């Protein structure tokens, strides 16, 4: 009976030794996931970059990401077939989008997408990008202020003439 227990303990010890050797010799296999690096840039109608003034994003099946200005993101793609994504940009109330099809052949590559948002304007150093609508509004306000100042000066000159005429006019 003792020999049976002794044999069972020895068999258990041998099995534990084999299990520990097998566990220590596990090999880690690298897993390759096909992916594409997509970068999105938004430009105005006259080619000025809208880095601080546009919201750009990428919408794929189950994967949505957005950012202000420039965006670069890694999109996993299926190993066979393709995935359809929509790149979009929004700035000053104007929206622009483009469909991007990512295939397994593009795996590991960097794809650049440029979206033209139909906003026209000018870059003013120290201020930034100003749309044409804002420039027109500023010009209208400046013209109104100039007209009010001219009307005020004309009224002041009339008031001054009347006051001087009262002083010069002989008393009645």
Secondary structure, 3 states (H helix, E strand, C coil): CHHHHHHHHHHHHHHHHHHHHHHHCCCCCCCCCCEEEEEEEEECCCCCECCCCCEEEEEECCEEEEEECCEEEEEECCCCCEEEEEEEEEECCEEEEEEEEEEHHHCCCEEEEEEECCCCEEEECCCEEEEHHHHHHHHHHHHHHHHHHHHHHHHHHHHHHHHHHHHHCCCC
